[in-house]
Each structure stands twice: as C-alpha cells, then as structure tokens.
Amino acid sequence: MKDKGKFFRRTLVLAILLCVLRVGTAYSVTKAEFLGSLLKARGIDWSGTYEYDNSSPVAFTLRTGIVTDQVGDLKKNVTRREALRWCIQSLGLSFEAGIFSDYPTGFEDDSKLNSFERGCLVVATNMNPAIFTKAKSFNGQNALSSKEAQIILDRVRDASRNLTFDMVRNPLEGLRVFVHREGVFTGVPAWRFYADGIKTRPAADTFKKFLKDEGFEVSVFSSEGVYGVRTQKLESYHDVRKLMSIAKSRGLTFRILPSMSNTNTQIVPKFWVTLVIDPSHWRIYPLISKNSTKDLLKLSELSRQYGARASINAGFFAVTSPGRGYPIGALKINGKSISEPHDGRGCLAWNDDDEAIFQVASEEVEEWDDMTNIIQAGPLLLDEGVASSVPEDFQSSLTSVRHPRSAVGLNTGGEWVFVLVDGRNGMHASGATISELTNILRAQGIVYALNLDGGGSSEIIINGKVYNSPSEGRERRISYALGVLPR
C-alpha cells in the first residue's frame, strides 16, 4: 500500500507539474482566432458573436475584403506567412508590398515566400511600428504561437492609430526614389468590379444579360473605342471572386477598385512618391507620340518610344475621339512649338543647360525665347520656396478637393524632382488638395514647382515599374509626358 501511495503521489506531482508547464507554454493560434483578433486590433466597428457563420467577426473580415485571401480551414493553425499577409492586407498596404516585392528582405529563407509575401515582409519590417522583427530566418511555414500573435496584434493596433512607412530606393545612378505612406483606412470597404475589352456594344449587352442572370446588376460603358461592364458597389468580396472567375473564363481584363469612405477623417491613408533626378546624369524632356502629336498614348508607351528611364504625366489635354486628342496650353519641344500658351496659367520652360523658368504665361515673358522646352499646366505651387499667390482662376473643385496629383519642381540642390500623390482610393490613399500638395513639396526642400494634370492621369514610372496606383485601376491615355533621358 505504501508503494501504491508513493506512486500515486508521484503521479499527482507530475500531473500538476505538467499543468504548470502547459499554462506557461505558448500555443499555436487557429486561423479563426487570429482573424477575429485582427479585426479587433484594427479597431473596425463590429458587433456579433464569435462563430463560424456569416454573423461572426471572421466572416465579416473575409466577406468585406478587409482580408482578401481565401483562408481555407479556419480551425487549422495560422502560419507566420499567413499572419504576415493578413496584417498587410488589413492595413491597406498591399500596393506598397507590390512595389517592394523585388527588394531584399534581409531574411535568409525568403526564397520560400512568393513575391507578394516578400514585399509584405519588407513593408512589415520597415514600417513604424514594425509588425515583424528583422532576424536571420523568417520561418514562414511555422505555426504562429499565441505569444507572438499577441505581439503582432499589439503592433497592428498601434499602426491603426499612427502608421508611417518610408523607404528609399536607388534604381539607377543619379536617380533617388522616396516612397512615403501614412495612415490607414477606418471604414468598411465595398468594391466595384470592371470588366474591360469587349469589342462591340451587342457583345457587351449580351454579357450584361448573362451577369444579370447570375445575380449581378451591371451597366455598360465605352472607353477608348471598346466596351466594358461595371458593377454597383459590391458589399461581398465573395461576389468579386465570382466575377473574377467569370471574366478570366472569357478572356477579359478586369479591375477591382475599393469604394469606401473613411469614418475617421483625421486618420486617412496618404501616399506619395518622389523621384529626385541628378542633372549631371540625366535630363528631362517632353514625350509626345512620335507618330502624331494628336495621338493619345499610355505613359508606358510614351516611355518605350523614347527609351525614358523614368516618366510622369505632364500637362492638360483634350480628347477628340478614342485614342486621339491634343495638348491644352503651351508645349514646345526641342525648339519646336506644338501648342500655343494659355494666358494666365502656370508654365515651366527650360533649356539643355537646365536653366528653368517657373512662371505664369503672359505676353511679357521674353525669356522664353531662349528656352528649348515648355510645358503648361497649373497652378504654380512654389516660387523660391514660397507658396505661389498668383491667381490662375482654377475652380475650387480642382484646387480645394483632394485628388491624385502630379508635380514637377526643382529642389535647393538644383535637382529636378517629380512628385506624385495617389488618391481616390479609400484603402490606399486619399489624395491631396493644392495646399496640401504644396506643403508636401516644401517639406522635401523643393523651392520651385508646377502642378501638372492629375486625377486619373496621374502616373509615374521609374525604371520600368509603375510606382503609384492609378485611380482608375489602369493607365489612362494621355497627350504627353515628361521623361528622364541620359545626358
């Protein structure tokens, strides 16, 4: 009996010890647990019960597209790579991850990640606050422990209140790229789906009827000589996936754009990219179609025609028919006048020695005669570092409302600068007013600047890569651009 009692006591002590160790152990977290906690960490308004049905916070997160992945079995453990993706998506940083998908992560095992995940890792370790800590290995396939999950979610919570992300790239000698992102979306996203590339109106009408039979209300639109269909706001990302599958099966191109308003106007996402151009290595040059000055081309097409290593959209233009139009305002290229000035609007004139004039067009500007290149847009933004006070009679809907913006300028070091501010995307970027744009430029040491065409035309390409998210979800055809060419 003594031996049995002794054995029982030992067994009891061992059981208690195991319980103590169990309590102190960091356990793996299921996908459902992580997604539910992620929604809470993001601070997005939700009320419901924690279940695996359509009334759960997990279903809410997936249905609304706060996380766009198809996550599989929610009862399985979440891996580190899945947590990485979902945090970046929930913060609206997927575009930034795409930009840096080819950037070194600093982790030895990043080859086990796909390109998007590598971009997510770059963003997650360089943002402030950083979601993941830099280390020798990432171990993306490992299950996420409860302890690590809590650390990550706390950082997501902090980022939801005060996110900043700044990165510098040097794609070529004499070119420096600065990418800035701040703030996060605070509303609940809805989505608009566009299917493009339908050749005839009857074909578009037939496709519209097919989609109606599938439960989708769409309208037909025409753009650049072809047709497409677009939905109303879609509350469910599951519907977006279904439409993607249908479009792919028919060989159609498609675009998916978020449609939302931020509930907290004090915390709106902002994004801009700045390209600084060393004039000892590069010159800027107007790019217009080599076939006809009446052609409208995508920025990527104009860049290829000239072999430009970087480019940004330039002045305003008119559209006369699909793929055809003309510049509005002054345009002079290599000494040849293409278009006449519009009096009272801002211009940039320069020559091959990078002597430049930022000035409002008028008959008194005799210095322009010595300039080989002129573009016109407006308004002027900065003159010797001071916000321009010259009235250019633009409507307040252009100047005082946030839009995507493009600008060209000179900094205190005499370097050319292209700046692009994204907008009209509630998850990624809210845009800027003219006043906000001026402040962004001045904070970067830019002393002379001209506002260029904006909105859906705003686009910047650097070393073959589009560094912004065009507000229409695709490149718009434009009349002309500014390119960066070798000296």
N, C-alpha and C positions, 0 to 999 in steps of 0.2 A: 504493500500500500504506500510505503514511503517513496519507493521508486516511481510509482504512478503519480503521486502528488508532486514529486520533484519534476517529473516530465511535464505535468500539466502547467506548473508554474513557469517552467522554461518556455513552453509553447505560448503561454499568455504574454510573457515578456516580449517574445519575438513578434507576436502579433501586434502588440502595442507599438514596438519599435518600427515595424513596417508601416503602421498607420501614420506615425510621426513623419517618417521619410516620405510617405505618399503625399502628405499635406504640403511638405516643403518642396516637392518636385514640380517643375514647370511642365504642364501637359500640353499636348498638341491641341490646336483650335480647329473646329469644323468650319467649313465654308459659310454655313448659315450663321454661326456665332460671329465670325469676322465681319460679314456683310452687314448684319444687324448693328453691330457696334460701330462700323464705319459710318453708317448713316447718322448715328447719334453724334459721333465725333465731328462730322461735317456741320452739325447744327441745323440741318434742314428740317423744317417743320414736318412732323409725322406723328400720328396718333393711331394706335391699333394694337393688336395682340401679336405676340411672338409665336407664330405658327408657320407651317409650310403651305400656306394657301394664299389666295390673292389679297387677303386683308393684312398680310404680315409686312413688317418693315423690309424684310429681304425681298419679297415680291415687288414691293413698291420701288426699291432701289433698281431692280432689274427691269421692271416694266417701264419706268420713266426714262431709262437710259443714263442714269447717274453713273452706273457701271454698264458698259455696252457689251462686255464679254458674255458668251454663253458658258455658264459656270459649271454645268454638269451636276452630279450628285451632291446636294447640299450637305449631306451627312458625312461626307468624306473630309479628311483633314485638308486645310488650305496650305499650299506650299508658299515658300518665300517669294517665288517668281509671280505667283498669282496675287499675293498681297501687294507686291510692287505694282503690278499692272492696275489693280483696282484702286489703289490710292491715287495714282496719277490720273486715272480717268475721272475719279470722283472730284478731284480738284480742278478739272478742266485743263489739264496740262498735256493732253495727248498731242497737240500740234507741236509744242516745244520738244516733246520726246521724238517726234518725227524729224525735226531739224537736226537733232544731235544723235541720230541713230548710227552715224559713222564716226562719232567722236570717241576717243579712248576712254574706257570706263575706269581703268586702274585695277580691275579685278582679273586675276589670272585665268579664271574659268568662265569668262564672259562669252566664249565661243559656244557654250551650251545654251545661250539665250538667243532668241531671234532678234532681228534688227530693231524692232519696236521696243522690245524689252531692254535692249542695250541703251536705247535712247531714254527709256524710263529710268534706268539706273543712273545715267548721267545727270538727269534732272533731279532725281530723288536725293542724290548725294551732294549736289551743288546748290540746291535751293536753301533758303533760310526761312524757317528752320529745316534742316536736313531730315528726311524721313528715315533714310538708311545711313549707317556709318560706313565710311570707307575702310576696307580691310583687304587682306591678301586674296581671299576667296569669297564668293557670294553664296555658293551652295544653294542655288535656286530651286533644286528639287527637294530640299529638306522640308519637312513639315514645320510650320511656324509654331513656336511654343507660346504658351499663354503669357509668359513674362515678356517675350519680345513683342508679341501682339499689343500688349498694353503700352509699351514704349512707343511703338509706331503710331498707335491711335492717339496717344497724347500729342505727338508731333503733328499729326493731321489736324487735331483740334486747334493747336497753336497756329498752324498755317492758315486755317479757315478764318482766323482773325487778322493775321498780319503776314502774308506771304510776299516774299521778294525772290527774284531769280535773275542773276546777272551772269552772263558768260561772254568771253572774248574769243574770237577766232581770227587766225591769220591765214586765210586761204591761199594767198599769193604774196610775194614780196611787195610791199608798198600798199597793201590793202588790209585794213583792220575792220572787223565786224563786231559790233557790240549789240547783244540781244538782251532786252530788259522785259521782264514780266512782273506784275504786282497784282495783288487782289485775287479773289475767287468769286465764282458765281454763287448767288444766295437764293435764287428761285428754284422752281421745279421745271426742268426742261420739257418742251414739246418739240416736235420735229416736222420739217417739211421735206418731202421727197420729190425730186425732179428726175424724170427720165428723158434723155435728150437723143437727138439723132434720128428722128423719124422723118422719112424723106417727103411724104405727101400729107396733105390735110385729111384725105379719106382714111389713110392708114392710121393717123393719129386718132381720128374719131372712132375707128374700129377698136383700137387699143383702149380708148376711154370706156367704151361699152363693155369690153372684157373685164376691165378693172371694176366697173360698177357691179357686174355680176359676182365679182369676188368680194364685194362689200366695201369698195373704196370709192369715195366721191372725188373726182379729179376734174381739172379744167385743161383745155388745150391752149398752148401758147406757141408763138412763132418767134424765132431768134436766129438772125444771121442766115436766113434763107431755108432753115429746116424747122421741123416742128418737134414739140415735146409735150409732156403732160406734167402737171404738178398737183400735189395733194393740198388739202386744207391742213390745219395743224393736226398732227397725229399725237395722241396722248400716250400711245403704247409703242415702245421700241420693238416689241414683237411684230407689230404691223410693218415697221421699217424693214425688218429682216425678211419678211414675206415678200415685200415689194422688191427688195434687192435680188432675191432668188428669181422672181418673175422677169426682171429686167435682164439679168445675166442669161437666162434661158433664151431670150430673144435677141441677144447680142447688142443691147442698148447700153449706152453710157448713162450713168446716173450720178446725182449729187444728193447729199444729205446735209441739211442745214438746221441748226438748232433755232428754235423760235421761243424766246422767253424774255421776261423782264426780271431784273434783279429786285428782290424785295428790300434789300438794304442798299440804298443809293450811295451810302458812304463807303461801302466796300464793293467796288465794281472792278472786274478784271480789266487791266490795261496792258497793252503790249506794243513795243516799238523796237525797230531795228535800225541801227545807224551804221553806214559804211563810210569810213574815212579813207580818202584817196590821196596818196603822196604824189604831188605833181612832178617830182623828179623821175618817177617811174611811169606815170600814166597821165593821159589827157582825157577830158570829157568831150563828147562830140554828139551832135543831134543825129538820131537814127530815124530815117523815114524810108519807106519802101523803095528799093532800087528799081522796081518795075514801073511804078507810077506813084506820084505824090497824092493821088486820090485813093490809093489802097488803104484799107484798114487791116492791120495785122496784129497778131498776138505779140506780146513783149518777147516771148521766147523766139518767135520767128524773126523779129527785127534783130535780136541779138545774134542769131545764127548768120544772118545776111552779112553782118559787119565783123563777125568774129569778136564781139564785145565780151570782155571777161566779167563785166557786171553791167547792169542797166536798171533804170527806173522809168516809169511812165512820166510823160512831160506835160505839155500844155493842153488846153481845152480843144475840143474838136466837134464838128457836126457830122451826123450820119445822113447820107442821102439815099442809100439803098444797101442791101446786105453786102457787107464787105467793102463798101465804098463811102467816102466822106472827104473832109478837108479840115486843115487846121484853122482854128479861130485865133486871130491876133498875129503878132509879128513872129515870123520864122525865117531866119537867114542861116544858110548852111554853107560854110567854106566860101564866103563872099557872095553867094547867090541868094537873092531874095525869093522866097517861096510864097510868103503870105504877108500882107500889109498889117501895120500895127493897129491896135485898138486903143485910141486915146484914153488916158485916164486909168489904165491898168498896168500892173507891175510887170517888169521885164528883167531878164538877165542877158547881158551882152558880154562877150569875151573874145579874146584872140588866142593865137597859138602860144603866146608868152604868158598865158594865164592872167593877163590884165583883165579885170572884170568891172562891170558897172551894174549895180542893182538899182533900178530907177523906174519911176512911173513914166510911161510913154507920153511924149509930147513933141511938138514941132521944134522945141528949143534944144533937144538933146543932140548936139552936133558931134559929140564924142563917139556916137555910134558908127559914124562913117568909117572909123578906123578898126571897128570890130568885125571879125570874120564870121561870128556866130551869134545869133539872137534867138531867144525863145520868150514867149509871153504867156502868163497865166494870171496869178494874183490871188489875194493881195500880197504886197510886200510885207514881210514879217519883222525883219530886223535890219537896222541901219546903224553901223558902228556900235552894235550891242544893245541898242535901244529899240523898243517896240515901235514899229512904224506908226505914225499918226496920220498918214496921208489917206483921206477917204477915197475908196475906189468903187463905191456905190454897189457893192455886192449885197444881195438880200440876206437878211438875218438868218434865214433858214439854211444858208450856206456857212455863215460865219459863227453863229451862236449856238448851233446844234452840233452834237457830237457825230462825226462821220469818220470813215477812214481818210487818212491824209498822206500826202506825199510832199516832200520839200527838198530843195537844193540850196546849199549855202557854202560859206567859207568860214573856217574857224580862226582862232587867234594865231595859229601857226601857219596860215596861208594855205591850208589843205582844203580840197574840195570835200564836201560832205553831202551824202544822200541820207534822208531820214524818211522812214515810213512808219505810220501809226495804223495798226489794224482797228477795225470797228464793225458795227452791225452784227455782232456775234455775242450773244449774252453769256455764253460759256467761256469764250476765249478773250474777247476784247470789246470795250465799249466805244472806242473811237475818241476823238478829241475835238473841242471847239478850236477856233483860230487862236484864241487867247491861250488855251492850254497847250496847243502846238508850239506857240511862241515860247512859252515857259520851258517846255521840254528841250527846245533847241538852245535856248540861252543857258540852261543848266549844263549843257555839254560844251560850252565855250565857243559856240557858233555866234558870229558877230554880224554876218550879212546872210539874209535868207529870203527866198521867194517860195510862196505856196504854189504847188502845182495842182493839176487836176486830181480829184480824189474819188471817194465813193468806190464803185465797182471797178474803176480804172486803176486804183492804187495797187501797185505790184512792184516788187524788187527781186531781181535775180542776181545771184553772186556765184561766180564760178560754176555755172550750170544748175544751181539749186535755187528754187523759189523759197525765199526766206520769210514770206508772210502768208497769211491765209486770206486770199481774195474773198471779198464779202459775198460774191455770187457763187462761190464754190468752184470757180473755174476762171481761166484767163479771159478777159474781155479784149476784143479787137480795138486797137487804138490807132490814132493817126501818126503819132511819132513819139520818140522816147529820147532819153539821154543815156549814152553808152560810155563805158570806160574802155579806152583803147591804149595799147602800148605806146610809149614815146618813140 
